[in-house]
Amino acid sequence: MAIVRGAVYFVELNPVKEREQGGRRPVVVVSNDRLNGKPLVVTVVPGTRLARSPMPYFSNVTVPADEAGLTEDTVFLTFQMRALDHSRFEDPPCGSFTPERMEELEEAMRWTLIL
């Protein structure tokens, strides 16, 4: 299965430590497709239910239910970016971000990484 930038997958993030996002949850792929096609790791931004993250932050991107194949309003947390092994991607993607939503995510990642 080809893993592609902007695709949303449900993956198991355990084991984790302390405040890391864990459990089975949506992630959006942010690494470029040239890297995604190699036997390295894939960089993702994990999501959480909007109800668990009610405060808006510049580092967060909210995606409404029914967009990108999500069934719940979801907040993607760029400050929780992480690298995952290809073996965590067991299921096909449920959907993907629109180009506009990817731009919003990229802006949030810039805020997280640069400011």
Short mmCIF file of the C-alpha atoms (twelve columns), coordinates in Angstrom:
data_MODEL
# 
_entry.id   MODEL 
# 
loop_
_atom_site.group_PDB 
_atom_site.id 
_atom_site.type_symbol 
_atom_site.label_atom_id 
_atom_site.label_alt_id 
_atom_site.label_comp_id 
_atom_site.label_asym_id 
_atom_site.label_seq_id 
_atom_site.Cartn_x 
_atom_site.Cartn_y 
_atom_site.Cartn_z 
_atom_site.pdbx_PDB_model_num 
ATOM 1   C CA . MET A 1   0.000   0.000  0.000  1 
ATOM 2   C CA . ALA A 2   1.397   3.396  -0.967 1 
ATOM 3   C CA . ILE A 3   1.353   5.918  1.877  1 
ATOM 4   C CA . VAL A 4   0.742   9.433  0.539  1 
ATOM 5   C CA . ARG A 5   1.008   12.967 1.857  1 
ATOM 6   C CA . GLY A 6   -2.337  14.405 2.947  1 
ATOM 7   C CA . ALA A 7   -3.983  11.009 3.432  1 
ATOM 8   C CA . VAL A 8   -5.752  10.304 6.727  1 
ATOM 9   C CA . TYR A 9   -5.222  6.884  8.285  1 
ATOM 10  C CA . PHE A 10  -6.379  5.323  11.527 1 
ATOM 11  C CA . VAL A 11  -3.329  3.858  13.244 1 
ATOM 12  C CA . GLU A 12  -2.435  2.412  16.641 1 
ATOM 13  C CA . LEU A 13  -0.036  4.810  18.373 1 
ATOM 14  C CA . ASN A 14  0.662   2.736  21.467 1 
ATOM 15  C CA . PRO A 15  2.986   2.302  23.210 1 
ATOM 16  C CA . VAL A 16  3.385   5.904  24.314 1 
ATOM 17  C CA . LYS A 17  4.720   7.751  27.336 1 
ATOM 18  C CA . GLU A 18  3.180   10.476 29.462 1 
ATOM 19  C CA . ARG A 19  1.341   13.135 27.398 1 
ATOM 20  C CA . GLU A 20  1.921   11.642 23.944 1 
ATOM 21  C CA . GLN A 21  -1.183  10.900 21.881 1 
ATOM 22  C CA . GLY A 22  -1.950  7.206  22.135 1 
ATOM 23  C CA . GLY A 23  -4.439  4.567  21.148 1 
ATOM 24  C CA . ARG A 24  -6.049  4.075  17.760 1 
ATOM 25  C CA . ARG A 25  -6.626  7.483  16.228 1 
ATOM 26  C CA . PRO A 26  -6.547  9.397  12.958 1 
ATOM 27  C CA . VAL A 27  -3.268  10.753 11.657 1 
ATOM 28  C CA . VAL A 28  -2.579  12.837 8.570  1 
ATOM 29  C CA . VAL A 29  0.618   12.178 6.636  1 
ATOM 30  C CA . VAL A 30  2.818   15.272 6.287  1 
ATOM 31  C CA . SER A 31  6.103   13.823 4.997  1 
ATOM 32  C CA . ASN A 32  6.683   14.087 1.265  1 
ATOM 33  C CA . ASP A 33  5.877   11.184 -1.033 1 
ATOM 34  C CA . ARG A 34  9.502   10.590 -2.028 1 
ATOM 35  C CA . LEU A 35  10.266  9.793  1.609  1 
ATOM 36  C CA . ASN A 36  6.974   7.953  2.117  1 
ATOM 37  C CA . GLY A 37  7.926   5.550  -0.680 1 
ATOM 38  C CA . LYS A 38  11.177  4.543  1.006  1 
ATOM 39  C CA . PRO A 39  11.547  1.957  3.775  1 
ATOM 40  C CA . LEU A 40  12.149  4.673  6.376  1 
ATOM 41  C CA . VAL A 41  9.498   6.288  8.564  1 
ATOM 42  C CA . VAL A 42  6.444   8.415  7.807  1 
ATOM 43  C CA . THR A 43  5.897   11.761 9.533  1 
ATOM 44  C CA . VAL A 44  2.338   12.353 10.719 1 
ATOM 45  C CA . VAL A 45  0.211   14.743 12.749 1 
ATOM 46  C CA . PRO A 46  -2.170  12.913 15.101 1 
ATOM 47  C CA . GLY A 47  -5.761  13.929 15.663 1 
ATOM 48  C CA . THR A 48  -8.017  13.909 18.695 1 
ATOM 49  C CA . ARG A 49  -11.742 14.464 19.229 1 
ATOM 50  C CA . LEU A 50  -12.693 18.136 19.252 1 
ATOM 51  C CA . ALA A 51  -14.392 17.588 22.624 1 
ATOM 52  C CA . ARG A 52  -10.965 16.724 24.111 1 
ATOM 53  C CA . SER A 53  -9.342  19.888 22.771 1 
ATOM 54  C CA . PRO A 54  -11.865 22.718 23.083 1 
ATOM 55  C CA . MET A 55  -9.280  25.543 23.154 1 
ATOM 56  C CA . PRO A 56  -8.187  26.855 19.746 1 
ATOM 57  C CA . TYR A 57  -4.416  27.139 19.341 1 
ATOM 58  C CA . PHE A 58  -2.334  28.251 16.362 1 
ATOM 59  C CA . SER A 59  -0.787  24.760 16.366 1 
ATOM 60  C CA . ASN A 60  -4.151  23.015 15.903 1 
ATOM 61  C CA . VAL A 61  -6.252  22.402 12.802 1 
ATOM 62  C CA . THR A 62  -9.905  21.502 13.252 1 
ATOM 63  C CA . VAL A 63  -11.519 19.260 10.649 1 
ATOM 64  C CA . PRO A 64  -15.297 18.789 10.752 1 
ATOM 65  C CA . ALA A 65  -16.967 15.392 10.670 1 
ATOM 66  C CA . ASP A 66  -17.582 14.068 7.142  1 
ATOM 67  C CA . GLU A 67  -14.435 15.760 5.802  1 
ATOM 68  C CA . ALA A 68  -11.391 13.580 5.030  1 
ATOM 69  C CA . GLY A 69  -13.400 10.473 5.881  1 
ATOM 70  C CA . LEU A 70  -13.710 11.420 9.564  1 
ATOM 71  C CA . THR A 71  -16.850 10.560 11.509 1 
ATOM 72  C CA . GLU A 72  -16.246 13.080 14.325 1 
ATOM 73  C CA . ASP A 73  -15.052 16.668 14.547 1 
ATOM 74  C CA . THR A 74  -11.299 16.227 14.917 1 
ATOM 75  C CA . VAL A 75  -8.425  18.472 15.941 1 
ATOM 76  C CA . PHE A 76  -5.011  17.702 14.446 1 
ATOM 77  C CA . LEU A 77  -2.223  18.646 16.859 1 
ATOM 78  C CA . THR A 78  0.917   19.760 15.037 1 
ATOM 79  C CA . PHE A 79  2.848   20.024 18.321 1 
ATOM 80  C CA . GLN A 80  2.421   16.231 18.570 1 
ATOM 81  C CA . MET A 81  4.040   15.428 15.169 1 
ATOM 82  C CA . ARG A 82  5.835   12.104 15.151 1 
ATOM 83  C CA . ALA A 83  7.506   9.576  12.906 1 
ATOM 84  C CA . LEU A 84  5.861   6.178  12.438 1 
ATOM 85  C CA . ASP A 85  7.090   2.946  10.952 1 
ATOM 86  C CA . HIS A 86  5.276   1.750  7.828  1 
ATOM 87  C CA . SER A 87  4.042   -1.297 9.752  1 
ATOM 88  C CA . ARG A 88  1.620   0.884  11.740 1 
ATOM 89  C CA . PHE A 89  -0.355  1.588  8.536  1 
ATOM 90  C CA . GLU A 90  -2.387  -1.615 8.440  1 
ATOM 91  C CA . ASP A 91  -5.591  -0.227 6.911  1 
ATOM 92  C CA . PRO A 92  -6.137  1.874  3.775  1 
ATOM 93  C CA . PRO A 93  -6.714  5.601  4.271  1 
ATOM 94  C CA . CYS A 94  -10.199 6.726  5.263  1 
ATOM 95  C CA . GLY A 95  -9.848  9.946  3.261  1 
ATOM 96  C CA . SER A 96  -7.528  12.847 2.611  1 
ATOM 97  C CA . PHE A 97  -7.138  16.550 3.278  1 
ATOM 98  C CA . THR A 98  -8.130  19.013 0.592  1 
ATOM 99  C CA . PRO A 99  -5.333  21.258 -0.745 1 
ATOM 100 C CA . GLU A 100 -6.831  24.118 1.287  1 
ATOM 101 C CA . ARG A 101 -6.840  22.050 4.491  1 
ATOM 102 C CA . MET A 102 -3.216  20.997 3.824  1 
ATOM 103 C CA . GLU A 103 -2.266  24.688 3.512  1 
ATOM 104 C CA . GLU A 104 -3.915  25.326 6.876  1 
ATOM 105 C CA . LEU A 105 -2.013  22.391 8.389  1 
ATOM 106 C CA . GLU A 106 1.285   23.576 6.875  1 
ATOM 107 C CA . GLU A 107 0.743   27.028 8.405  1 
ATOM 108 C CA . ALA A 108 0.110   25.445 11.816 1 
ATOM 109 C CA . MET A 109 3.282   23.328 11.419 1 
ATOM 110 C CA . ARG A 110 5.283   26.469 10.545 1 
ATOM 111 C CA . TRP A 111 3.954   28.137 13.699 1 
ATOM 112 C CA . THR A 112 4.899   25.064 15.744 1 
ATOM 113 C CA . LEU A 113 8.363   24.593 14.292 1 
ATOM 114 C CA . ILE A 114 9.590   28.099 13.505 1 
ATOM 115 C CA . LEU A 115 8.129   30.703 15.865 1 
# 
